[in-house]
Amino acid sequence: MPHPATHPGDGEAWTALRHLLDLLAQGAPAEHFAQPAETARRAGLPAAQIHAVAEATQVALTIRRTLSQHRRREAELAALFDTAGDLAGLRDLDAVLRAIVHRAKLLLGTDVTYLSLNDDEAGDTYMRVTDGSVSAAFQQVRLGMGEGLGGLVAETARPYTTGDYRDDPRFKHTATIDSAVAEEGLRAILGVPLRLGTRVIGVLYAADRTARTFTPDEVALLASLADHAAIAIDSARLLEETRNALVELNAASQTIEAHSQAMRRAEDAHDRLTDLVLRGAGITEVATAIGAVLQGGMLIHDADGAELARAGADPLPPAPQAVAASRAGGRAVPVQGTWVCAVLAGHELLGSIALTGRADLTDADRRLFERASVVTALLLLLRRSVTETEDRVRGELLGDLLTRAADPAGLAARARRLGVNLAQPHAVFVLHADTVPRPRLLAVAARTARARKGLAGQHHEDVVLICPSDNPSDCAAGLAAELAQAVAAPVTVGAAGRPVTGPPDFARAHAEARRALAALHALGNRGTGAALADLGFVGILLGDHADLGAYVRRTLGPLLAYDARRGTDLTHTLRTYFALGMSQAKTKAALHLHVNTVVQRLDRIGRLLGRDWQRPERALELQLALRIHQVSVAGPAPAVGEDGPPA
């Protein structure tokens, strides 16, 4: 536009002023406003005009700052208005919190914004929402009250800001927090409290990855957004409480209908369970029916805690304390999400029933569960009567087998009717437990026999168990452990060394099993299981048909194999060592060897036979085996020095 130019340089001055107006209109950066004054100086304008342009520049910068503040305030108000709108249509709390955190990031222009909530039970504050974060560890960090910047904000309910967190001594630094902040690369951090009245429920943060100073306006803006976030959280809580109140109201209106349905279910369950009893149903069928009625898993245990039946539930050990409490009170009791009820016949405990998957059992269902225990008691009484009759028949058959009271064909036929095939190899065991009454041990043995398709009973003073097995020695050890667990006390098991393949051999095997049991007691090996062949030379002395070769192989096997493989005679070295009173010096002289050679050979023997080979009881076993081996090879011992190179 035309402008007056009455003095030299007036045109250039007007041009500079027009340039300032254009910069304001364009919203140019502040550093561009110095250009008109610089242009005026280069043009050589009079000092008065240059001063006028400089003053105009300061006015333009002031106007620019005012406009920027208005724009920023307008943006802040718009963001707060949008946040208020989000709160008015609150449906998803997480979505509202994410929007608040994102708006804080945009308005403050920081690299990262995030929000944490206090955990009153844990006594700390945890990360809830982040925007701009790239570190998984940072997104999952928890801050104790008073720890770090956020923990201090949560504890004091005051805003805190730092230009460079890692070097700021005002905060309580911890390895976990510092590591997470370092992994995220944060330097400058601003945190403001989320307050509901006087209570702090969390912290809202803004952070940059470069050091900087946050202005009071930025603190005030973030605090306003934090107030909105607190309102959102409180509104969500109130909404949830309202929903819960409606649910409770609906539940109250349905109480009469639910009671009526419970009565109908009880009648139906009573009819179904009564029908099962009348039809002679098995215990598994009863467990399945009870579980179906109560919509849960069902387990039935006997008085000893052994599982009798299970339907729709995982294996679960019995709870003796819960059973005792139910027995004393006559009611079902809860224990760790499972309901337990004692099964009684008068004052006698027959077992227990357990219902899983129904931690919220209603009073009606609880009464139904307790009635189910009565049906279970009737079935267990019937089952016990049948079992006692069957065990008596099995015990009679066992007695006849051990005394040869009937012809073999008749015994085999009786066994087949009981599901026992005497044509298979069977192991014979004699059981003993010092602290367990014989009837208790006999009952557990009978249950084990039924499970293994064998026989159990009392023969004279012995509790005897017969079951199919090709390897009685191995079976004896496992049986001792199994029975000990069942009776909760050590059980000693003596086994016949060889399996029985026909009725005539059972009496002999029983006698051998008795001797094995006696040997175990004599050796102090109570609570274990073994045959005579497993007891070393004691077994040889007590056995009817000692397998000397097997004893030698079991005792000296690694040594004999080494000699055969290497062409050495460490066996002769060991025999000489024992013959000379276990003296290395005498052995060296007898074998005409250097003492180091003898030491090397004895060390090799120790590695082959085990570290305990020189213990008195083990040395006795080895010397006996060496004597038997020397006799069995039917030849003189090799001459001294013929046992090959040093081992």
C-alpha positions in Angstrom: 0.0 0.0 0.0 1.2 3.6 -0.5 2.9 5.2 2.4 4.5 8.6 2.9 8.2 9.0 2.4 9.1 12.5 3.4 12.6 11.7 4.7 15.4 9.7 3.3 15.1 6.0 4.2 11.4 6.3 5.1 10.5 3.8 2.4 12.9 1.2 3.8 11.5 1.8 7.3 7.9 1.3 6.1 9.0 -1.9 4.3 10.5 -3.2 7.5 7.3 -2.5 9.5 5.2 -4.1 6.8 7.5 -7.2 7.0 6.8 -7.4 10.8 3.1 -7.3 10.2 3.4 -10.1 7.6 5.4 -12.2 10.1 2.7 -11.8 12.6 0.0 -12.8 10.1 2.0 -15.9 9.1 2.6 -17.0 12.7 6.4 -17.1 11.9 8.9 -18.3 14.5 10.3 -15.7 17.0 13.8 -15.8 15.5 12.4 -14.5 12.1 11.4 -11.2 13.7 15.0 -10.0 14.0 15.3 -9.9 10.1 13.6 -6.5 9.5 15.8 -4.7 12.0 18.9 -6.3 10.5 17.8 -5.4 7.0 17.3 -1.8 8.1 20.9 -1.7 9.6 22.4 -3.1 6.4 20.5 -0.4 4.4 22.2 2.3 6.4 19.0 3.9 7.7 19.3 6.7 10.2 19.7 5.7 13.8 16.2 7.0 14.7 14.5 4.9 12.1 16.6 1.8 13.1 15.5 2.4 16.7 11.9 2.7 15.6 12.1 -0.6 13.7 13.7 -2.3 16.8 10.9 -0.9 19.0 8.3 -2.2 16.5 10.0 -5.6 16.6 9.6 -5.8 20.4 6.0 -4.9 20.1 5.5 -7.5 17.4 7.1 -10.2 19.6 4.9 -9.2 22.5 1.8 -9.5 20.2 3.1 -12.8 19.0 3.5 -14.2 22.5 0.0 -13.0 23.4 -1.5 -14.7 20.3 0.5 -17.9 21.1 -0.8 -17.9 24.7 -4.4 -17.4 23.4 -4.0 -20.2 20.9 -2.5 -22.5 23.5 -5.2 -21.6 26.0 -7.8 -22.2 23.2 -6.3 -25.6 22.5 -6.2 -26.5 26.2 -9.8 -25.4 26.7 -10.8 -27.4 23.7 -9.0 -30.5 25.0 -10.6 -30.1 28.4 -14.0 -29.6 26.8 -13.5 -32.8 24.7 -12.4 -34.6 27.8 -15.6 -33.5 29.6 -17.6 -34.7 26.7 -15.9 -38.1 26.9 -16.8 -38.3 30.6 -20.4 -37.4 29.8 -20.6 -40.4 27.5 -18.5 -42.7 29.7 -18.7 -46.3 28.7 -15.2 -47.6 28.8 -12.9 -46.3 31.5 -9.7 -47.5 29.8 -10.7 -45.7 26.6 -11.3 -42.4 28.5 -8.0 -42.7 30.3 -6.1 -43.4 27.1 -7.7 -40.3 25.5 -6.7 -38.1 28.5 -3.1 -39.4 28.4 -2.9 -38.9 24.6 -4.3 -35.3 24.8 -1.7 -34.5 27.5 1.0 -35.7 25.2 -0.3 -33.5 22.3 -0.8 -30.4 24.4 2.5 -30.5 26.3 4.4 -31.8 23.3 6.3 -34.3 25.4 7.8 -37.6 24.2 5.8 -39.8 26.6 2.8 -39.4 28.9 1.5 -42.0 31.3 -0.9 -42.6 34.2 -0.5 -44.8 37.3 -3.1 -45.9 39.9 -2.5 -46.6 43.6 -2.9 -50.2 44.8 -4.1 -49.8 48.4 -3.7 -53.5 49.2 -0.1 -53.7 47.9 0.8 -50.2 49.2 2.3 -49.0 45.9 1.3 -47.5 42.6 1.3 -49.3 39.2 1.3 -48.3 35.5 -2.2 -48.2 34.0 -2.0 -46.3 30.7 1.0 -45.1 28.6 1.4 -43.1 25.3 4.7 -43.0 23.5 6.4 -45.6 25.7 8.5 -48.2 23.9 9.9 -50.2 26.9 7.9 -53.2 28.2 9.7 -53.0 31.5 8.7 -49.4 31.9 5.1 -50.2 31.1 4.9 -52.8 33.9 6.9 -51.0 36.6 5.5 -50.6 40.1 6.6 -47.8 42.5 6.4 -48.0 46.2 5.0 -45.1 48.1 7.7 -42.4 48.4 9.9 -44.1 45.7 10.9 -42.2 42.6 9.1 -39.1 41.5 5.7 -40.8 41.0 5.9 -42.5 44.4 6.6 -39.2 46.0 3.7 -37.5 44.2 1.4 -40.4 45.3 2.5 -40.1 48.9 2.5 -36.3 49.3 -0.4 -35.4 46.9 1.8 -32.6 45.4 3.1 -32.1 41.9 6.8 -32.7 41.3 9.0 -31.9 38.3 12.6 -32.6 37.4 14.7 -31.4 34.5 16.9 -34.5 34.6 15.6 -37.4 36.8 18.6 -39.6 36.9 20.8 -36.9 38.5 18.1 -35.4 40.8 18.9 -36.2 44.5 15.4 -35.2 45.7 13.9 -38.6 44.9 14.4 -42.0 46.4 16.1 -43.9 43.6 15.7 -47.7 43.3 17.3 -50.1 40.9 14.0 -51.2 39.5 12.7 -47.7 38.8 16.0 -46.3 37.6 16.4 -49.3 35.3 12.9 -48.8 33.8 13.4 -45.1 33.3 16.8 -45.6 31.7 15.5 -48.3 29.4 12.7 -45.8 28.3 15.4 -43.1 28.0 13.5 -40.5 30.0 15.2 -37.4 31.5 12.7 -34.6 32.2 9.6 -35.8 34.1 6.5 -34.0 35.5 4.0 -35.8 37.7 0.7 -34.4 39.2 -1.6 -36.3 41.6 -5.0 -37.7 40.7 -7.2 -36.6 43.6 -10.7 -37.4 44.8 -11.2 -34.9 47.5 -8.3 -35.4 49.8 -7.5 -38.9 48.7 -4.8 -39.5 46.0 -5.8 -42.4 43.7 -2.9 -42.1 41.2 -0.5 -39.9 39.2 -0.5 -38.4 35.7 2.9 -37.9 34.1 4.5 -36.1 31.2 8.1 -36.8 30.3 10.8 -36.0 27.7 13.9 -38.0 26.6 16.0 -34.8 26.8 16.6 -32.5 29.8 14.3 -29.6 30.0 12.3 -27.4 32.5 8.5 -27.6 32.7 6.7 -24.3 33.0 4.0 -23.4 35.6 1.5 -23.3 32.7 2.4 -26.9 31.8 2.0 -28.0 35.4 -1.4 -26.4 35.6 -2.6 -27.9 32.3 -1.5 -31.4 33.4 -3.1 -30.9 36.8 -6.4 -30.0 35.0 -6.3 -33.2 32.9 -5.5 -35.2 36.1 -8.6 -33.8 37.7 -10.6 -35.0 34.7 -9.0 -38.4 34.9 -9.9 -38.7 38.6 -13.5 -37.8 37.8 -13.5 -40.5 35.1 -12.3 -43.1 37.5 -14.7 -42.1 40.2 -17.6 -42.1 37.7 -16.7 -45.6 36.6 -16.7 -46.7 40.2 -20.1 -45.1 40.8 -21.4 -46.7 37.6 -20.2 -50.1 38.7 -21.8 -49.6 42.1 -25.1 -48.7 40.4 -24.9 -51.8 38.2 -24.2 -53.9 41.3 -27.2 -52.4 43.1 -29.4 -53.3 40.1 -28.1 -56.8 40.1 -28.8 -57.1 43.8 -32.3 -55.8 43.2 -32.9 -58.3 40.5 -31.5 -61.0 42.7 -33.9 -60.1 45.4 -36.9 -60.2 43.1 -35.8 -63.7 42.0 -35.4 -65.1 45.5 -38.9 -66.7 45.7 -38.5 -68.3 42.3 -35.0 -69.6 43.2 -36.4 -71.1 46.4 -39.1 -72.9 44.5 -36.6 -74.2 42.0 -34.4 -75.5 44.8 -37.3 -77.4 46.3 -38.1 -79.0 43.0 -34.4 -79.9 42.5 -34.3 -81.4 45.9 -37.3 -83.6 45.2 -35.9 -84.7 41.9 -32.5 -85.5 43.4 -34.1 -87.5 46.2 -36.1 -89.5 43.6 -33.0 -90.2 41.5 -30.7 -91.2 44.3 -33.4 -93.4 45.9 -33.9 -95.1 42.5 -30.2 -95.8 42.3 -30.2 -97.5 45.7 -33.2 -99.6 44.8 -31.6 -100.7 41.6 -28.3 -101.7 43.3 -26.2 -99.1 41.5 -22.4 -99.0 41.9 -20.5 -96.4 43.8 -19.2 -94.7 40.7 -22.7 -94.4 39.3 -23.8 -92.8 42.5 -20.9 -90.3 42.4 -21.8 -89.4 38.8 -25.4 -88.8 39.8 -24.6 -86.6 42.8 -22.1 -84.6 40.7 -24.8 -84.1 38.0 -27.4 -82.9 40.4 -25.0 -80.5 42.2 -23.3 -79.5 38.9 -19.8 -80.1 40.2 -17.1 -82.8 40.4 -17.6 -85.6 42.9 -15.1 -87.8 44.9 -15.8 -90.6 47.4 -13.1 -91.8 49.8 -13.2 -94.6 52.3 -12.4 -94.2 56.0 -8.7 -94.7 55.3 -8.7 -91.9 52.7 -8.4 -94.2 49.7 -10.4 -93.0 46.6 -13.4 -95.2 45.9 -15.0 -93.2 43.0 -14.5 -90.0 41.1 -16.7 -88.2 38.6 -15.9 -85.0 36.8 -13.1 -84.1 39.1 -9.3 -84.3 39.2 -7.7 -86.6 41.8 -7.8 -84.9 45.2 -6.3 -86.2 48.5 -8.8 -86.4 51.4 -8.8 -83.6 54.0 -8.7 -85.4 57.4 -9.3 -82.2 59.4 -12.4 -81.2 57.3 -13.8 -84.8 57.6 -13.3 -84.6 61.4 -15.0 -81.2 61.5 -17.9 -82.5 59.4 -18.2 -85.7 61.6 -18.3 -83.6 64.8 -20.8 -81.0 63.5 -22.9 -83.3 61.3 -22.7 -80.7 58.4 -20.7 -80.3 55.2 -17.8 -78.0 55.6 -15.8 -76.0 52.9 -12.1 -76.3 52.5 -10.1 -74.4 49.8 -13.0 -74.2 47.4 -14.1 -77.9 48.0 -17.1 -79.0 50.1 -16.5 -82.1 52.3 -19.0 -84.2 54.2 -18.4 -87.2 56.4 -20.2 -90.4 55.5 -21.5 -92.0 58.8 -23.3 -95.0 59.9 -24.3 -94.0 63.4 -21.1 -92.9 65.0 -18.9 -95.0 62.7 -17.0 -93.2 60.0 -17.4 -95.0 56.7 -15.7 -92.5 54.5 -16.3 -89.0 53.0 -17.6 -87.3 49.9 -16.1 -84.2 48.3 -17.7 -81.8 45.9 -15.4 -79.7 43.7 -16.1 -76.7 41.4 -18.9 -75.3 43.7 -17.2 -73.0 46.1 -20.4 -70.9 46.1 -22.7 -73.8 47.3 -26.1 -72.5 48.3 -27.9 -73.6 51.5 -30.3 -75.7 49.5 -27.5 -77.4 47.6 -25.6 -77.9 50.8 -28.5 -79.7 52.4 -28.8 -81.8 49.2 -25.1 -82.6 49.4 -25.5 -83.7 53.0 -28.5 -86.0 52.1 -26.2 -87.5 49.4 -23.9 -88.6 52.2 -26.7 -90.7 53.7 -27.2 -92.5 50.4 -23.5 -93.0 50.1 -23.4 -94.5 53.6 -26.0 -97.1 52.6 -24.0 -98.0 49.6 -20.7 -98.3 51.5 -22.4 -100.5 54.1 -23.6 -102.8 51.3 -20.2 -102.7 49.6 -18.5 -103.5 52.9 -20.7 -106.5 53.4 -20.0 -107.8 49.9 -16.3 -107.1 50.2 -16.0 -108.8 53.6 -17.8 -111.9 52.1 -15.5 -111.9 49.1 -12.3 -111.4 51.2 -13.4 -114.2 53.4 -13.7 -116.5 50.4 -10.3 -115.3 49.1 -8.7 -115.8 52.4 -10.0 -119.4 52.6 -8.6 -120.0 49.1 -5.3 -118.6 50.2 -5.2 -120.8 53.3 -5.9 -123.9 51.2 -3.1 -122.9 48.8 -0.6 -122.6 51.6 -1.6 -125.8 53.3 -2.3 -127.9 50.1 -5.7 -128.7 51.6 -7.3 -129.5 48.2 -6.3 -130.9 44.8 -4.6 -128.4 42.5 -7.3 -128.6 39.8 -10.0 -127.6 42.4 -7.9 -124.8 43.7 -7.3 -123.4 40.2 -11.1 -123.5 39.5 -11.9 -121.7 42.7 -9.3 -119.0 41.9 -10.8 -118.5 38.4 -14.2 -117.8 39.9 -12.5 -115.0 41.8 -10.7 -113.6 38.8 -7.3 -115.1 39.8 -5.4 -117.1 37.2 -3.0 -119.4 39.0 -1.5 -120.5 35.7 0.3 -117.2 35.6 3.6 -116.6 37.6 2.7 -115.4 41.1 4.8 -113.8 43.8 4.3 -114.7 47.5 4.8 -112.0 50.1 4.6 -112.0 53.9 3.8 -108.6 55.4 4.6 -107.1 58.8 4.1 -103.7 60.4 5.2 -103.1 63.9 2.9 -100.1 64.7 -0.2 -101.1 62.6 -2.9 -103.5 64.0 -3.1 -106.7 62.0 -6.7 -106.1 60.9 -5.7 -102.8 59.5 -2.8 -104.3 57.6 -4.9 -107.2 56.5 -7.6 -104.8 55.1 -5.0 -102.8 53.1 -3.5 -106.0 51.8 -6.9 -107.3 50.7 -7.5 -104.0 48.8 -4.1 -104.3 47.2 -4.8 -107.9 46.2 -8.1 -107.0 44.6 -6.5 -104.2 42.6 -3.8 -106.6 41.4 -6.1 -109.6 40.8 -4.4 -111.6 43.6 -5.2 -113.0 47.0 -4.6 -111.8 50.6 -5.4 -113.2 54.0 -4.1 -114.2 57.4 -2.4 -117.6 57.6 -1.6 -118.5 61.1 0.1 -115.3 62.4 1.2 -114.1 59.0 -0.5 -111.5 56.7 0.1 -113.1 53.3 -0.3 -111.4 49.8 -0.2 -113.3 46.5 -0.2 -111.4 43.2 0.9 -111.9 39.6 4.6 -111.0 39.1 7.6 -112.2 37.1 10.1 -110.5 39.4 9.3 -110.9 43.1 12.4 -109.1 44.3 11.7 -105.9 42.5 8.0 -106.1 43.3 8.7 -106.5 47.1 10.5 -103.1 47.3 7.7 -101.3 45.5 5.0 -103.1 47.5 6.7 -102.1 50.8 6.6 -98.4 49.7 3.0 -98.7 48.5 1.7 -100.3 51.7 3.6 -97.9 53.9 1.9 -95.0 52.2 -1.5 -96.7 52.6 -1.1 -97.3 56.4 1.1 -94.3 57.1 3.7 -96.5 58.8 6.7 -98.7 57.8 5.8 -102.1 56.3 8.3 -104.9 55.9 7.8 -107.3 53.0 9.5 -110.7 52.7 9.3 -112.3 49.3 9.9 -115.7 47.9 12.8 -115.4 45.4 11.2 -117.1 42.5 7.7 -116.8 41.1 5.2 -119.6 41.7 3.7 -121.3 38.6 1.3 -123.8 40.2 -0.7 -124.6 43.4 1.8 -127.2 44.7 4.6 -124.5 45.0 2.8 -122.0 47.2 3.6 -123.6 50.5 7.3 -123.7 49.7 7.3 -120.1 48.5 5.4 -119.0 51.7 8.1 -120.6 53.9 10.8 -118.8 51.9 9.0 -115.5 52.2 8.8 -116.0 56.0 12.5 -116.6 56.2 13.1 -113.4 54.1 11.0 -111.4 56.5 12.8 -112.8 59.5 16.2 -112.0 57.8 15.1 -108.4 57.1 14.1 -108.0 60.8 17.4 -109.6 61.9 19.4 -107.2 59.7 17.5 -104.2 61.0 16.0 -103.5 57.5 12.4 -102.9 58.7 10.2 -100.9 56.3 11.8 -102.5 53.2 11.0 -105.3 50.9 13.4 -108.0 49.6 13.8 -111.7 48.8 16.6 -113.9 50.3 18.6 -113.5 47.1 18.7 -109.7 47.8 20.3 -110.2 51.3 23.8 -111.4 50.3 25.4 -114.2 52.2 22.6 -114.1 54.8 20.2 -115.0 52.0 22.5 -117.8 50.9 22.6 -119.3 54.4 18.8 -119.1 54.9 17.8 -120.1 51.3 16.7 -123.6 50.2 18.3 -123.4 46.8 21.1 -120.9 46.9 22.1 -119.6 43.5 25.8 -119.2 44.2 26.7 -118.1 40.7 24.1 -115.3 40.9 25.5 -114.2 44.2 29.1 -114.0 42.9 27.9 -112.1 39.8 25.9 -109.7 41.9 28.8 -109.1 44.3 31.9 -109.2 42.0 30.3 -108.6 38.6 32.0 -105.4 37.7 35.4 -106.7 38.8 35.1 -110.0 36.9 33.9 -108.2 33.8 36.9 -105.8 33.9 39.3 -108.7 34.2 37.7 -110.5 31.3 37.7 -107.4 29.2 41.2 -106.2 29.9 43.0 -109.5 30.4 44.0 -108.5 34.0 43.5 -110.3 37.3 42.4 -107.7 39.8 40.4 -110.4 41.3 43.6 -112.2 42.4 44.9 -108.9 43.8 41.8 -108.4 45.8 41.9 -112.0 47.1 45.5 -111.5 48.2 44.8 -108.2 49.8 42.0 -109.7 52.0 44.1 -112.8 52.7 46.9 -110.7 54.1 44.7 -108.7 56.5 44.1 -105.8 54.1 47.7 -104.7 54.3 49.1 -102.9 51.3 52.7 -103.6 52.4 52.1 -107.3 52.7 50.2 -107.4 49.4 53.1 -105.6 47.7 55.6 -108.2 49.0 53.4 -111.2 48.2 52.7 -110.0 44.6 56.3 -108.7 44.1 55.0 -105.3 43.1 55.8 -101.7 43.8 53.6 -100.2 46.5 52.3 -97.6 44.0 51.1 -100.4 41.7 49.2 -102.0 44.6 47.6 -98.6 45.4 46.6 -98.1 41.8 45.1 -101.5 41.6 43.1 -101.0 44.9 41.9 -97.6 43.6 40.7 -99.3 40.4 39.0 -102.0 42.5 37.3 -99.3 44.5 36.0 -97.6 41.4 34.6 -100.9 40.1 33.0 -102.1 43.3 32.0 -98.8 45.0 33.5 -96.6 47.6 32.2 -98.7 50.5 34.0 -101.9 49.4 36.3 -101.9 52.5 33.5 -101.4 55.1 33.4 -104.5 57.3 30.0 -105.8 56.2 30.8 -105.2 52.5 34.3 -106.7 52.9 32.7 -109.8 54.4 30.4 -110.2 51.4 33.3 -109.7 49.0 35.5 -112.3 50.7 32.7 -114.8 50.7 32.1 -114.2 47.0 35.8 -114.5 46.3 35.9 -117.9 48.1 32.9 -119.2 46.2 34.3 -117.9 42.9 37.7 -119.6 43.6 36.0 -122.9 44.3 33.7 -122.6 41.3 36.5 -122.1 38.8 38.1 -125.3 40.2 41.6 -124.2 39.8 44.4 -122.7 41.8 44.9 -119.0 42.1 47.2 -117.6 39.5 50.8 -117.1 40.5 51.8 -113.8 42.0 52.5 -111.1 39.4 50.4 -112.8 36.6 47.5 -110.4 36.9 48.6 -108.3 33.9 49.7 -104.7 33.8 48.9 -102.3 36.6 45.2 -101.3 36.6 
